[in-house]
Amino acid sequence: MKLVLRCVILAWILFGAWQLLQLETRTWGKDLATHPDEAAHFTSGVMVADYLRGGAGTNPVAFASEFYVHYPKVAIGHWPPFYYLVEAVWFGIAGETVSSARALVMLTALLLMAGTFWWARRDLGWTAAFAVCAVLLNLNVFRIGASEVLSDAMVAFLSMAALFFWVRYFEKYRRADLFLFSLVASAAILTKGNAWVILLAVGLAPLLAGRWRIYLDRWYWISGVLVVLLAAPFYVYAQSTESGYPTGSAQAVLQTGVIARRFQMFVAGLLPVLPPAAWALSAIGLLAGFRLREGAHKLRWAMAAAFAVSMIAFLVLSGLSFEDRVLLPVVPFLLILACQGAIALASLRKPFAVPVLLACLLLCFLPLQEFNAKPRDGYKEILLDIPASQSPRALLVLSDSIGEGAVLVHELIQDPRRRNATIRGTKFLSEQDWNGQNYRELFPEDQALLEELQKIPVTYVLIDDWSRRAETTRLRRVAAANFTLLSRRAVQGKFIELYQNPKADGRGIESLRFSLGPSHGSRMVELDPKAHQ
């Protein structure tokens, strides 16, 4: 029976790996146009790489501001910097391409799966560890995390690694492990803010394990203080400059009915990430762990349970339930708890119940969810219609966040000296708060818009039908009346139009100044035309 089960699990792993390979085959080398945040993660990594190559020692904020004017998708401040530092080092090895960025994400996701296998094997055995990894590999949340250029796979891996070092310290009492915990936990927190949950988990785990003496260990507290000292300064600075996430979301929790609404968001947005049977088995595994004898096994169970409970509570309270990728760091622990729940049920009926229930654990995830990502493709091709030129050029692209990011990435890749400027229409033509709130068009008159385009001067204008704001109609009307239409292509049924400004031929970029918007204190950024001559 066990041999048959292992063969089934191995076949499932191979099938999942084949599916992941098919996904990557469809997306690698294409436009970076699957998720709105991908371009920001790519651009920020390139900026850090540029700074390490030629700007180290200069004012990093000034360097970032100048880079942002040319390629306004830098997200350091809004997000922490560690992922971009790793990405910059990786770009130095593998090159600044979309494919290399995706390769880094896939490598990180595979490290996460390896860590999941190790954690499950220690307590549940080889068969259960293979089963957990087979399920993880075939979940949409993992496949998305392994294919899109986002930081979620890295924060998931670093969180698991940090918890591993914490548990190992209380297994072997080597201070080096707590020091490593502090470093890795800080790296996770400086990758994405939801990793602050690590501190909640290490605070709750001794309570669940019944290990009260852990609270009396001074090194336990020293490690937590070290994490705060290493990670908190960035967040304090980001808030002081109005660059980070707004604090209004946290303050809103105190308002009547907010928690109830956010719980509804969690139920609607994140519960479908796992089948109901998996959630039920996870709950059983969490409760069954209280019956374990004290030891390393119980401490690892307590840590998995504490991290799962803490992360779910954080996601409910914060309202960050609108994207299933935020659940990726906790999914491996939920699957391990689900497997423990299945084994707990199996212990009621020996000796064949274990393989049967493990098989049921796998089968409860069938049929496999279809990954319906439809990345856009066509921005790179239309940019090839732009004639080669030695003069720096300004390209104004008006689309939604995905389209503008895709164009910006391709322009960035083919501009190693960062002399060109890719102007995002949503930033340049309008002003808005977080998530498009308080929208205001900045050029309500055609003539005023035309004068600004000629002043910069904008060399090319690219407009696609994914943009539905008021400025889209105005820009298309101004471009059609005063510029030359170079090409018109379709991307997933929506047309992209590329216009050339004849009055900008041979002129360099002379002026470019725009506001970061109310979310960032309406600070102005301005291009220095001499910086890249």
C-alpha positions in Angstrom: 0.0 0.0 0.0 2.8 2.5 0.9 4.6 1.7 -2.3 1.5 2.4 -4.4 0.9 5.6 -2.5 4.4 6.8 -3.0 4.2 6.1 -6.7 0.9 8.1 -6.8 2.6 11.0 -4.9 5.6 11.0 -7.2 3.4 11.0 -10.3 1.6 14.0 -8.8 4.8 15.8 -8.1 6.0 15.2 -11.7 2.6 16.4 -13.0 2.8 19.6 -10.9 6.4 20.2 -12.1 5.3 19.8 -15.7 2.4 22.2 -15.2 4.8 24.7 -13.6 7.2 24.3 -16.6 4.3 24.9 -19.0 3.3 28.0 -17.1 6.9 29.4 -17.3 7.2 28.5 -21.0 4.1 30.6 -21.7 5.3 33.6 -19.7 9.2 33.7 -19.8 10.4 36.1 -22.4 7.0 37.8 -22.7 5.9 41.2 -21.5 6.0 41.7 -17.7 2.3 42.2 -17.8 0.6 39.6 -15.5 0.4 41.5 -12.2 0.4 45.4 -11.7 3.3 45.1 -9.2 5.7 43.1 -11.3 7.2 46.1 -13.2 7.9 47.9 -9.9 9.7 44.9 -8.4 11.8 44.6 -11.6 12.6 48.3 -11.9 13.6 48.6 -8.2 16.0 45.7 -8.5 17.6 47.4 -11.6 17.9 50.7 -9.7 19.7 49.0 -6.8 22.0 47.3 -9.3 22.8 50.6 -10.9 23.5 52.2 -7.5 25.8 49.4 -6.5 27.7 49.6 -9.8 28.1 53.3 -10.1 26.3 55.3 -7.4 27.6 53.7 -4.2 28.7 56.5 -1.9 26.3 59.1 -3.3 23.0 60.1 -1.6 20.7 57.1 -2.2 17.5 59.2 -2.0 18.8 61.6 -4.6 19.9 58.7 -6.8 16.5 57.1 -6.5 14.7 60.3 -7.3 16.7 60.8 -10.5 16.1 57.2 -11.5 12.4 57.6 -10.8 12.0 60.5 -13.1 13.4 58.4 -15.9 11.6 55.2 -15.0 8.8 55.9 -12.5 8.2 52.4 -11.1 10.7 52.4 -8.2 8.9 51.1 -5.2 11.5 51.2 -2.4 9.8 53.0 0.4 6.4 51.7 -0.4 8.0 48.2 0.0 11.2 47.3 2.0 14.5 47.0 0.2 15.9 43.5 0.9 14.2 41.8 -2.1 15.7 44.4 -4.4 19.2 43.9 -3.0 19.0 40.2 -3.7 17.5 40.9 -7.1 20.4 43.4 -7.9 23.0 40.8 -7.0 21.2 38.2 -9.1 21.0 40.6 -12.1 24.8 41.0 -11.8 25.0 37.2 -12.3 22.2 36.4 -14.7 21.6 39.7 -16.5 18.8 42.3 -16.3 16.1 40.5 -18.2 12.5 39.4 -17.6 13.6 35.8 -17.8 16.3 36.1 -15.1 13.9 37.9 -12.8 11.4 35.0 -13.2 14.2 32.5 -12.7 15.0 34.1 -9.3 11.4 33.8 -8.2 11.2 30.2 -9.3 14.4 29.3 -7.5 13.1 30.9 -4.3 9.8 29.0 -4.6 11.7 25.7 -5.0 13.7 26.6 -1.9 10.4 27.1 -0.1 9.2 23.7 -1.2 12.5 22.1 0.0 12.1 23.8 3.4 8.5 22.5 3.5 9.7 19.0 2.8 12.4 19.2 5.5 9.9 20.5 8.1 7.3 17.8 7.3 9.8 14.9 7.1 11.3 15.6 10.6 8.0 14.9 12.3 5.7 13.1 9.8 8.1 10.9 7.7 9.1 10.7 4.1 5.7 9.7 2.7 3.9 12.5 4.4 6.6 15.0 3.4 6.2 14.0 -0.3 2.5 14.3 0.0 2.7 17.8 1.5 5.1 18.9 -1.3 2.9 17.3 -4.0 -0.1 19.3 -2.8 1.9 22.5 -2.4 3.3 22.2 -6.0 -0.2 21.8 -7.4 -1.8 24.7 -5.7 -2.5 27.8 -7.7 -1.2 30.1 -4.9 2.2 28.4 -5.2 2.3 28.3 -9.0 1.4 32.0 -9.1 4.1 32.7 -6.5 6.6 30.8 -8.5 5.9 32.5 -11.8 5.2 36.2 -11.2 8.0 38.6 -10.4 6.8 39.4 -6.8 8.4 39.2 -3.4 5.9 36.7 -1.8 7.9 33.6 -2.5 11.0 35.1 -0.9 9.2 36.4 2.2 7.6 32.9 2.6 11.0 31.1 2.3 12.7 33.6 4.7 9.9 33.3 7.2 10.2 29.5 7.2 14.0 29.7 7.5 13.7 32.1 10.5 11.3 29.9 12.3 13.5 26.9 11.7 16.5 28.6 13.4 14.3 29.6 16.3 13.0 26.1 16.9 16.6 24.7 16.5 17.8 27.0 19.2 15.4 25.5 21.7 16.3 22.0 20.6 20.1 22.4 20.9 20.5 25.8 22.8 23.2 27.1 20.4 23.2 30.9 20.5 24.3 31.1 16.9 20.8 29.8 15.9 19.1 32.7 17.7 21.5 35.1 16.0 20.6 33.6 12.7 17.0 33.8 13.6 17.3 37.5 14.2 19.1 38.1 10.9 16.8 36.0 8.7 13.6 37.3 10.4 14.9 40.9 9.8 15.6 40.0 6.2 12.0 38.6 5.9 10.5 41.8 7.5 12.6 43.9 5.2 11.3 41.9 2.2 7.6 42.5 3.0 5.8 43.9 6.0 3.6 40.9 6.7 6.7 39.1 8.0 6.3 41.1 11.3 3.9 38.2 12.1 7.1 36.2 12.9 7.4 38.0 16.2 3.8 37.2 17.0 4.4 33.6 16.2 7.5 33.3 18.4 5.5 35.0 21.2 2.7 32.5 20.9 4.6 29.2 20.2 6.0 28.7 23.8 2.4 29.1 25.1 1.0 26.5 22.8 3.9 24.1 23.5 3.6 24.5 27.2 7.3 25.5 27.4 6.8 28.4 29.9 10.6 28.5 30.7 11.3 29.8 27.2 9.9 33.2 28.4 12.5 33.2 31.1 15.4 32.8 28.6 17.0 36.2 28.3 18.4 35.3 24.8 14.8 34.7 23.7 14.1 38.4 24.4 17.4 39.6 23.1 16.7 38.0 19.7 13.4 39.7 19.5 14.8 43.1 20.4 17.6 42.6 17.8 14.9 41.9 15.1 13.2 45.2 16.0 16.4 47.1 16.0 17.4 45.8 12.5 14.0 46.0 10.8 12.1 48.9 12.4 14.2 51.9 11.3 13.2 51.4 7.7 9.5 51.4 8.5 9.9 54.5 10.7 11.7 56.3 8.0 9.1 55.3 5.3 6.3 56.6 7.5 8.1 59.9 8.2 8.5 60.5 4.4 4.9 59.3 3.6 6.4 56.6 1.4 5.1 53.5 3.1 1.7 52.0 3.4 -0.8 54.5 5.0 -1.5 54.0 8.7 -5.1 54.7 8.1 -5.8 51.0 7.4 -4.6 50.1 10.9 -6.5 53.0 12.5 -9.7 51.9 10.7 -9.8 48.7 12.8 -11.1 50.7 15.7 -14.2 51.8 13.7 -17.5 50.0 14.2 -18.0 47.0 11.9 -14.5 47.1 10.2 -13.3 43.8 11.7 -16.5 42.1 10.6 -16.2 43.4 7.1 -12.6 42.4 6.9 -13.4 38.9 8.1 -15.9 38.7 5.3 -13.2 39.7 2.9 -11.0 36.9 4.2 -13.7 34.3 3.9 -14.5 35.4 0.3 -10.9 36.1 -0.8 -8.6 33.6 0.9 -10.6 30.6 2.1 -11.0 29.4 -1.5 -7.2 29.2 -1.8 -7.4 25.8 0.0 -10.3 23.3 -0.3 -12.7 23.0 2.7 -11.3 19.6 3.5 -7.8 21.0 3.9 -9.0 23.7 6.2 -10.8 21.1 8.3 -7.8 18.8 8.5 -5.6 21.8 9.4 -7.9 22.6 12.3 -7.8 18.9 13.4 -4.0 19.0 13.2 -3.9 22.1 15.3 -6.1 20.6 18.0 -4.4 17.2 17.9 -1.0 18.8 18.6 -2.0 19.6 22.2 -1.9 15.9 22.9 1.7 15.5 21.8 4.4 14.9 24.4 6.8 17.7 25.1 9.8 17.7 22.8 11.1 19.0 19.5 8.2 17.5 17.7 5.7 19.4 19.8 7.7 22.7 19.6 7.7 22.4 15.7 4.0 21.8 15.8 3.5 24.7 18.1 5.5 27.0 15.8 3.5 25.9 12.7 0.2 26.4 14.6 1.4 29.8 16.1 2.5 31.1 12.7 -0.7 30.0 11.0 -3.0 31.5 13.6 -0.9 34.8 13.8 -0.8 35.2 10.0 -4.6 34.6 9.6 -5.4 37.0 12.4 -3.1 39.6 10.8 -4.7 39.2 7.4 -8.2 39.6 8.8 -7.3 42.7 10.9 -5.3 44.4 8.2 -7.8 43.8 5.5 -5.1 42.4 3.1 -7.4 39.6 1.9 -7.9 40.9 -1.7 -5.1 38.8 -3.2 -4.5 35.2 -2.4 -0.7 35.5 -2.7 -0.6 37.1 0.8 -1.5 33.6 2.1 1.6 31.9 0.5 3.9 32.2 3.6 1.4 30.3 5.7 0.2 27.7 3.2 3.1 25.2 3.8 2.4 25.3 7.5 -1.4 24.8 6.9 -0.6 21.8 4.8 1.7 20.3 7.4 -1.0 20.8 10.0 -3.5 19.2 7.6 -1.3 16.2 7.3 -0.9 16.0 11.0 -4.7 16.1 11.2 -5.0 13.2 8.7 -2.5 11.1 10.7 -4.4 11.9 14.0 -7.6 10.6 12.4 -5.7 7.6 11.0 -4.5 6.6 14.4 -8.0 5.6 15.2 -7.8 2.8 12.6 -4.5 1.0 12.3 -2.6 -0.2 10.3 -3.9 0.8 6.9 -5.6 4.0 7.8 -2.4 6.1 7.5 -1.7 5.6 3.7 -5.5 5.6 3.0 -6.0 9.0 4.8 -2.9 10.5 3.2 -4.3 9.5 -0.2 -7.5 11.1 0.8 -5.6 14.2 1.8 -4.2 14.3 -1.8 -7.5 13.5 -3.4 -9.3 16.3 -1.6 -7.3 18.7 -3.8 -8.7 17.2 -7.0 -9.7 18.4 -9.5 -6.6 20.6 -9.8 -7.5 24.3 -10.1 -6.7 25.7 -13.6 -4.3 28.6 -13.6 -6.0 31.2 -15.7 -3.2 33.8 -16.0 -3.5 35.6 -19.2 -0.4 37.8 -19.5 -0.6 40.4 -22.2 1.8 40.1 -25.1 2.5 42.8 -27.7 4.1 45.8 -26.0 7.6 44.7 -26.9 6.6 44.3 -30.5 5.1 47.8 -30.9 8.2 49.3 -29.3 10.2 47.8 -32.1 8.4 50.2 -34.4 10.3 53.1 -32.8 13.3 54.1 -35.0 16.7 53.9 -33.5 18.2 57.2 -32.4 21.3 58.5 -30.5 19.3 61.2 -28.8 17.6 60.6 -25.5 13.9 60.2 -26.0 10.8 60.7 -23.9 8.0 58.2 -24.3 4.7 58.9 -22.8 2.7 55.7 -22.3 -1.0 55.8 -21.2 -2.5 52.5 -20.1 -3.5 50.9 -16.9 -0.8 50.0 -14.3 0.0 46.7 -16.0 0.4 48.1 -19.5 2.5 51.1 -18.4 4.7 48.8 -16.3 5.3 46.4 -19.3 6.3 49.2 -21.6 8.5 50.8 -18.9 10.4 47.5 -18.3 11.2 47.0 -22.0 12.4 50.6 -22.4 14.5 50.2 -19.2 16.1 47.0 -20.5 17.2 48.6 -23.8 18.5 51.8 -22.1 21.6 50.8 -20.1 22.7 54.4 -19.6 19.2 55.4 -18.4 19.2 58.5 -20.7 15.6 58.0 -21.9 12.5 58.8 -19.9 9.4 56.7 -19.9 6.5 58.9 -18.6 3.6 57.1 -17.1 0.4 58.8 -18.2 -1.5 58.0 -15.0 1.2 59.9 -13.0 1.8 62.7 -15.5 -1.7 63.6 -16.6 -3.6 63.1 -13.4 -3.2 63.2 -9.6 -4.8 60.7 -7.3 -4.5 59.2 -3.9 -4.1 55.5 -2.9 -6.0 53.1 -5.2 -7.1 55.9 -7.5 -9.1 57.8 -4.9 -9.5 61.6 -5.2 -8.8 61.6 -8.9 -8.1 64.9 -10.7 -7.1 65.6 -14.3 -4.1 67.9 -14.5 -4.5 69.2 -18.1 -8.2 69.9 -18.6 -7.5 71.9 -21.8 -6.1 70.4 -25.1 -3.8 73.4 -25.7 -2.2 73.2 -22.2 -1.5 69.5 -22.7 0.0 70.1 -26.1 2.3 72.8 -24.8 3.6 70.6 -22.0 4.3 67.7 -24.4 6.3 70.1 -26.7 8.1 71.6 -23.8 9.6 68.3 -22.5 9.6 67.4 -25.5 7.7 64.1 -25.7 9.1 62.2 -28.7 6.6 59.3 -28.8 3.1 58.7 -27.3 1.7 55.2 -26.8 -1.9 54.8 -25.9 -3.9 51.6 -25.4 -7.5 50.9 -24.7 -6.8 49.4 -21.2 -6.9 53.0 -19.9 -10.4 54.3 -19.2 -9.6 57.6 -17.5 -10.7 61.0 -18.9 -7.2 62.0 -19.9 -7.1 59.0 -22.4 -9.6 60.6 -24.8 -7.9 64.0 -24.5 -4.4 62.6 -25.1 -5.6 60.6 -28.1 -7.3 63.7 -29.6 -4.2 65.9 -29.1 -1.8 63.2 -30.5 -4.0 62.5 -33.5 -4.2 66.2 -34.4 -0.6 67.1 -33.9 1.6 63.9 -34.1 2.2 61.2 -36.7 0.6 57.7 -36.2 3.4 55.2 -36.6 1.6 51.9 -35.9 -1.6 50.4 -34.4 -1.7 46.9 -33.0 -4.0 44.8 -30.9 -3.3 43.3 -27.5 -5.9 40.8 -26.3 -8.6 42.6 -28.4 -7.6 46.1 -27.3 -5.7 48.4 -29.6 -2.4 50.1 -29.0 -1.5 53.3 -30.9 2.0 54.7 -31.3 2.4 58.3 -32.3 5.6 60.3 -33.1 6.0 64.0 -32.4 7.7 65.6 -35.5 8.7 68.7 -33.5 10.8 66.6 -31.1 13.0 65.1 -33.8 16.7 65.6 -32.8 15.9 67.4 -29.5 17.0 66.0 -26.2 14.8 66.0 -23.1 14.8 69.5 -21.7 12.2 69.5 -18.9 10.3 66.9 -16.9 8.7 67.6 -13.6 5.7 65.9 -11.9 4.2 65.3 -8.5 4.4 62.0 -6.6 0.8 62.7 -5.5 -1.0 63.3 -2.2 -0.1 59.9 -0.9 3.6 61.0 -0.9 3.0 64.5 0.4 2.7 65.9 -3.1 6.5 66.0 -3.4 7.9 67.1 -6.8 10.5 65.2 -8.7 12.4 66.8 -11.5 14.7 65.5 -14.2 18.3 66.8 -14.4 19.1 66.9 -18.1 22.8 66.9 -17.4 22.8 63.8 -15.3 23.0 61.3 -18.2 24.8 63.2 -20.9 
